[in-house]
Amino acid sequence: MDIPARSASAEHARHSHQDPSLAPDLPFRALDHAKEAFIARLTSGLSPAALLLALADWGIHLAAAPGKQLELAASFAKALEQMANYSTQLACNEGAPTALQPTAGDSRFRSQAWQSEPYRYWQQAFLLAEQWWRQATRDVPGTTHHHEDMVSFGARQWLDLIAPSNFPFTNPDVASRTASTFGANLLKGAGNAFQDVQRQMSGLPAVGLEKFVVGENLAVTPGKVVFRNHLIELIQYTPATRTVRAEPVLIVPAWIMKYYILDLSPHNSLIRYLVGQGHTVFCISWRNVTAQDRNLSLEDYRRDGVMAALDAVSEIVPQRKIHATGYCLGGTLLSIAAAAMATAGDARLATLSLFAAQTDFTEPGELQLFIDDSEVYFLESMMWSQGYLSARQMSGAFQWLRSNELIWSRIVHDYLLGERTQMTDMMAWNADSTRMPYRMHSEYLHHLFLDNDLAFGRYRVDGRAVALSNVRVPAFVVGTEYDHIAPWRSVYKIHTLLDADVTFVLTNGGHNAGIVSEPGHAHRHFRYGHTAAHQLRVGPDEWVAAHDPQDGSWWPAWTDWLKAHSAPKAVTPPPLGAGGASRALPAAPGTYVLQK
């Protein structure tokens, strides 16, 4: 079943006529792309034009809104009055009540030491400034909502930068540690910072990553690569039970990440759990593309990825329908494939499971801050110059969305307190970067993110528009409460797109931690609800109000659902692979996952 990998030159020749940058005016467009790509290297991929447009829109409308100006002036005067009253009360009563409390998700001021003076005074002054800037960047008459979001985001980044928690003498925990160690923590923190910079400049992995090795203590569920082409390796996992469910499970992970987020350590591997529950499991491992693959398209990923994997599974487990499962962008691609299959009369799917996957991009969450026509052109120019978008170039946007948690808290912990953040399996996986080819990512940004073609029935496969409403198989959809990449309310929109039974789960955690939520994991809960195809759909907030949280992991609920939609009689496990060609392929985790 092994399809020989196409040579890089053959792939390039096959797609070169479709390169979106190849046009009659190429020499002129190439100059524009080269200029933008040069600027991108200096700005970490953020478009200065997009930022300036947002700032100009906000500034012009604010300057033309005397009512908003008076509102802000009154708010500023009130803040000064609050601080003056607080200072007066402190002179008479050290336990004076505070005017503001940090938001529920703000852990910077959680320590009890922030309740002593002068730290509490600095905290209050900062929270008032934060409140005022939030008011200043919102509800400015006439300003585009997207530009308001960008300006508000920019103001928040600057405020987070100057927060009193980030400086050694205005952070009570750091000040106390410095006094008790006579500054040894700062010296150790400086050593940590020097070591991190040195490793980054030398291309060495972060401290602690050496403890995690793919194939040794990560991605160790036994199995075998049973199919390979230029884009994927398909892994079939060794059965762990004497009999298995008749219908196999095919997992389509996102190509923006290595597949083993679903096969981390043995104790939190979703794939190992599925195998242990008596399922025959297949999983796609995407090839880590290079500049030679710049013209691979989204259609290539559907055809040579999802459809090729389905064909291989159907050959190994013939005459059986398949439980298709997609995670993140893999779920979006699987939705496209399922819609195209429904249009073509291909009935091989038994069910459709989507984890943290968007199919409607009307409200894609905070990530839309970085996606507009100006920013997409900027990203396209950056990809045009190198042939792909690297994970490092993408990670900056994700980190700034959660800068307090991912940037500043680590600086305080590692460089000011002088401690070392302990590496975990998920952190090691997150550092195992991947790349996305130029053409495919450009098509994704335009057709899905900007134009929302899939939700509106405009997305075309083989020249025909496909509609998710044609997908009639039962769906199991998971959203996570704190997802900044695929917000759960956006994921929930699948209810209005499918004319099918939808079982929806809302679990606590973020985009990754909410999915990697094994039984026995502490402090886990989820909500579970079923909407039949004929039932009226309700909005996400009404759905939450109608479904109480349950303690524990959602994994057993999913496997119970899979069993309920499988043949009642268990069968003998199918062989690993089919045909002689698969015997020459390696054992799991394969070779593509090891590509750097």
N, C-alpha and C positions, 0 to 999 in steps of 0.2 A: 504493500500500500504506500510505499515511500515514493513520493513524487520528487524527482531530483530538483534541488534548488536551482532556480534560474541564476545565471551569472549576473553580476551587477550591471555589466554593459548591456546585456540583453534586456534586463528590466528597464534600463534607462531608455533604450531604443524603443521598447514597446510603448512607453508612456510619453516620450518627449514631445510628440505632437500635441499633447494635451496640457502641457505646462502652462498655467495661467499667465506666466510672465512673458511667454513668447508671443509677440504681437508685431504688426508692421512697424510700430513706433518703438521697438525694443531698445535701440540705442539711447533714446531720450528717457524712457522709463527706467532703464538700467542706471542712468545717472541719478535719477530720483531715489531709486532703491538704495544705491550705494551711499548716498548722503544720509538717508534715514538710518541705514544699518550702522554707519559710523557714530551717529548720535546715540543710537541704542546702546552701544558699548559704554558710553559715558553715563547713561541714565538708568542702567539696569533694566532696560526694556520698557520704561514708562515714557509715553509720548509727551514731550513738552508742549506741543500744540494743543493736545487734549486738555492738559492742565491749565494752560493759559486761557483757552476758550471758556472753561468752567469758571475760572476766576473772574474773567471779564464779564461774563453773563451775570454772575452774582454781584460784582461790584457796581456795574452800571445800574442794575435794577435797585440795589440798595441805595445808591446815590439819588435815585429818582423817587424814593419812597419816604417822604417826611414822616408819615405815621409810624413806619417801622423804625425809623431813626429815633423818634421820641419814645417809642416802646423800649428800645435798647438803652437809651439814656436813663429812663426811669428804672429799668432793671439794674443798671450799673449803680445808680444812686442807692437803690435798695440793698444791693450787695455790700456797699460801703457802710451803710447804716447797720447792717447785720454784724459786720466785723467790728464796728465801733461798739455796739451793744455787747458783743461777746467779750471784747477787751475790758469793758467796764465791769461786767459781771465777774470776770476772772480776778479783778483786783479785790473783789469782796468775797468771792466764793470760788474756790479752786475747782469745784465740781459743776461749773456752769453748764447748762444743757447746750448741745450742739444744734446748729441750724440744719445741717445736711448729713445724710448717711451715704456711704458708698453704695453703688448698685450691687445687686445680688451676685453678679458675676465678677466683681472687682475684688481680687484677693490681695491687692497691694497693701491695704490698710487693715488687714484682718488681725494682725498681731495686737495683743493687749497693750504692748508698749506704745502704740499710737494714741492711747487714751491719756497719756501723761503730757504735760506741757514742757517745752513749747511745740512739741510735735503735733499735738491735736490742733493747735492754732494754725500751723502750716498746712495741715490736712484740710481744715475748713476753708482756708483761703484758696487752696487749689481746687476744691470741689465747687466753690462758688464761681471761680474762673471757668471751670469746665462747663458748668450750667449756663453761664452767660454766653459762651461761644457756641454752645449747642443751640441756644435761642437765636443767636446772630446769624447762623448759617442755615436756619430753617424758616420756612414760610415767608420768604422774601417775595413780594408780589411780582409776578411775571417771569421769575427765574425758572428755567427748565428743571424738572425734578431730578434728572440725571446729573446736571451740573451742581445742584444743591447737594446731592449725595457726595459728589467728588470734593467739593469745598469743605463740607462737614467732616469727611474722612481726613482731608489734609490738616484741618484744624486739630482734629483728635490726635493725629500723629505728632504734631508739634507739642501739644499739651502732654502727651505721654512721655515725650523726650525730656521735658523739664519738670516732670513730677518729682516731688520731694523724696519719693521712695528710691529714686535712681542715684542719689548722691550720698556719700559716706557720712556726712555730718548732719544731714537732714532726715536720715533714716535711722530711727532709734535702735533697730536690731543691729545694724552695721556699726553704729556709734558705740553701742554696748560691747560688741565683739572686739572692736578695735581697742577699746580701753582695757578690756580684760586680757587681751593677747599682746598688748603693747605694739599694735600695728602689724603683727605677724600675719593676720588674715589678709591684709592688703598686699603684703609682699608675696604671699602664696597666690593670691588672686592675680597679681601681675605676672607671676610665673605661668599660671594657667592660660592667661591671655596670650602670652608670648608663645607658648607651646601650640595653642590653637592656630595662631597666625602662621607660625612656621609650618605646621602640618598642611594648612590650606595652600600656602604658596608652593609647597613641595609636592602637592597632589596626593598626600598621604591621608588615610581615613581618620576620622575623629577618634579621640581616645576612647577605648572600650569596645570599638567595633570588632577588634580582632577576636573577641570572645564569641562572636556569632558568625557561623560559616554555613552557607547554603549547602545542603546535602549532608551536613554533619549534625547540627542541632537546629537548623531551620529547614523547612520543606523536606521532612524525612519520612512522610507517609509512603510506604512501599508501593511501587507501581512501575510502569514502563511506558516509554514513548512508543506509540503505536502508529503514528502518522506524522509526516513532516513535509512541509513545502517551504517556499521562500519566506513566508510570513508567520507561520505557526508551527509549533510542536504540539501534538495532542497527547496528553498523558492519560492512560487508563490505570486506575488504582487496583491493587491486589485485594480481592475480597477478604473480609475478616469474619464472615459468617458462613455457615454451611450452605444456606440458601439465601437468595436475594430477591428483592422486588423485581418483577418482570421488566418494568420500564426503567431504563438507565437515566441518570442525571448528567446533563452537560452544562458545565460552568463556563461562562464567557466573562473573564475579568476585563478591566480596562487596560488599554495599552499604555496609559499614562503611568502605570505602576507595574511592578513585577507581580506575577500571579500569586506568589506565596504569602501575600497578606491573608489569604484564606487557608494557608497551610504553614502557620508560623511554628511555634513550639508544639510538641505533641499534646500538651494540656489544653491549648486554645486553638487547635486546628479544626476549622469547620469541615474540611475535607475528610480528616480522620474520623470526625464525629459521624458524618454521613455514612462512611464505609462501615463503621461500627454498628450503625442502625440498619444494616442490611441493604444498602443501596449500591448499585454498580455506578461508579463515579468516573466521569471524564472531565478533564479541565484543559483549556487552551493556555499555552504559554507563548506569549507573543515574542517575536524576534525584536531585538533592540536595534532599530534601524540606524543607518549611517547616511552620510551625504549622498551616497550612490542611490539611495531610495527616495530621493526628493520628490519624485513624481508618482509615488504610490497614492492612490485616491481613497476616499471613503468607500467607494464601491469595491475597490480591491479588498478592503478590510471586511466588507460584508461577504463578498464572493469567496475569496481565498482564505478568509478567517472563519466566520460563522458557518457559511454554507458548506465549505470543505470539511469542517469538523462534523457537521450533521451527516454528511455523506459517509464519512469514515465510521461514525458511531452506528449508522444504519447497516453498514456492511458487517460490523462486528456483532451487533445485536439485531439481526434482521427481523422484519415484520413486527417490530415493537415501536410504539410511540415513545417520545422522549420528553422528559421533564427539563425544559430549557431554563437556565438561570443566568441572569446578567447582573454584574456589579458595576456601579458608577457608569462611566462611558460605555462599558461593555453592555450594560443594560439598555442604554440608548440605542446602540448598534443592534442588539438583539431585537428590540422593538421594531426597528426598521426591517430587519430580516423577517420577523413574524408577520408584519403587515404585507411585505412582498410575497411571502409564502401563501398567505390567505388570498391575495389577489390572483395568484397563479394556481390556486386549488391544491397546494401542497399541504397535506393534512398530517404531517409527521409529528407535530407537537401535541403532547398530552396536556401540558400546563405551561404557564409562563410565570417565572418568579423574577422580580426586579428588586434589587437592593440599592437604596440611595441613588436611584437612577431617574433622571428627568426625561420626560417626553414632551413637555410644554415648557418653553423657555420665556414665557411672558414675565414671570417673576423669579429670576434665577438667583436672587439673593445678593449678598455683598460683592460677589465676584463680578457682577455687572459694572461695578465701579471701574474695572479695568478693560471693559469691552464696549467700545463704540466704534464708529467708522474710522475715526482718526487713529485710535489705538490699534485696531485691526490692521490698518495699512502699515502702521509702524511695526507690528509683529511680523507681517508678511515680508517687509523689507529685511528684517533681521533674519528670517528663515530663508529668504531668497539668497542672502549672501553666504549662508553656511549649509543650506539644504535641509535643515531640521530645526526644531525647537527643543532645546535641552531641558531636562528636569530642573537644573540649577537656575535657568532663566525663568522657569515657571514658579519655582518655589518662593521667590521673593514676594510675589503677589500674595500667596497663601500665608506667608509669615507676617506680612504687614496687616492682613485682615485680623490677625490675633497677636498683635505685636506685644501686648503686655504679657501674654502667656508664653509666647515662643521666643521673644527677643529680650525684653527688659527683665523679666523675672530670672532668666538664665544669667544675664549680665550681673544682676544683684547676687544671685546664688554662687556663681562660679568665680566672679572677679572681685566682688566687694566682700562677701562673706568668706571667700577663699575655700569653698567646698567644691566637690565635683559631682555633677549630675550623673547618676548611675544610668548606664546604657541599658536599654530594654530591647526585647526582640522586635517590638514595633518601631522603635527608634532606629534600629539597625536596618530594618526593611525600608523605612522612609529615606534612609541615606543611600539606598541602592538605586541609583538614578536610571531613568530611561529617556528616550528621545522620541519625538513625533515628526513624521515627514512633512515637508513644506506644503505639498498640495493637499494632503488629507486634512491637516489642521486648518488650513485656509478654508476648505470646503465646510468643515465642521463649524467654524466661526460664522461664516456667511449664511449657510443654509439652515443651520439649527439655532445658533445663539442669536444672531441678528435678525434673520427673516422668519424664524420659527416655522419653517416649511412643513415639518413633520406634523405638528399639531393642527395646522390649517389644511392638511391634505394636499400640499403642493410638492412634497418630496417625491422625486421620480427615481424609479428603479427600472432599468431596461426600457426606458422611454415611456413608462406608464406611471402616473401618480398613484401612490399607495396611501391607504387610509387605515389608521389604527382601529377604527370602528369595525373593520372587517375581521378583526381578530376575535374569535368567539370562544377560545379555550379559557378555562378558569385561570385567574391571575392571583398571585400572592405578592404583595408589594410592601416593602419595608422602608420607612422613613426614620431618621434619627433626630432627636429633639434639638441638638446643638450643631447642626450641620451647616457649615459656612459655604460648602461647595454645591450641595444639592439640598437646599432647604426643604424641610418636610412638607410644608404647605405647597411647594412647587411639585414635589413628588406625588402628593395627594391628587393632583389634577388628573391623574390617570383615570380616576373615576368617571370623568366627563368625556373621556376619549375612547374608552372600551365599551362595546355592547356585550359585556360578559360579566360573569360573577367575579367580584373583586374582594379578596380578603386583605385587609390593610392592618399593618402593625406599626405602631409608633413606639420606638424604644428609646431609652435614655442613652446619652453618650453622643459623640460626634460622628463624623463621616466614616472614620475607620473603627474607633473604639465601640461605637454602637453596633457595628456589624460583627466584630470580633468580640462576642459576648457569650462566652461558653457557660454551660451550667456550672454552678458553684462559684461563679464570679460575684464578689461581694457588691452590694449596693446597686443591683440591677433590677429594673422593672420595665414593663411594656404594657401597652394597650392593644387590644385585639378586637377586630370587628369584621363582620361579613356583610357585604351588600350584594344581593342577588341581581342578576341582569335586569329583571323586571321591576326592581325596587327604585323608588325615587332617590336621587343623589342629594346629599346635604353638604353644606360647606365644611371646611376643616375644623373650625372652632365648634360648630354644632356636633361634629363627630367626636371631638375630644370630650365635650360635656356629657355625651351619652355613653362613654366607655371608660370605666374605672381602671386605674393601673393595677397590674398583677406583678407580684414579686418574682424575680428570677429571670432566666434567660428565655428568649423567644425561640431558640433553636428547636426545643422539643415540640413547640406548637407548629413549626414549619414541617418537621419530619412527620408529625401526625397528619398534617394536611396532605403531604405527598403520598402517604400511605392510603389516605381516604380517596385519592384520585389515581390509585394504581390498581392493577388487577388483584383480586383477593388472594390468589394462589401464588405462593413463592415458587421460585424456580432455581435450578442449578446455575451457579455463576457462569457467565460466558467466558471463553478463553481470552487471554491477554493478547489482543491484536488478532489480525486475520491475514492469512497468506504469508508466504515466505519473506517478503520484503520487510515486514515489521520486525522480524527476528534480528535483523542487523542494526536496529535502532537501540539507543542506550536506555538504561533504567532511569526512573524518575530520580531527580527533578529534570533530567534532560540537559541539553547544552545551551539552548537559547537563554535560559534564565541566568546563566553564568556570564553572558556577554556584558562587557563594560562599555 
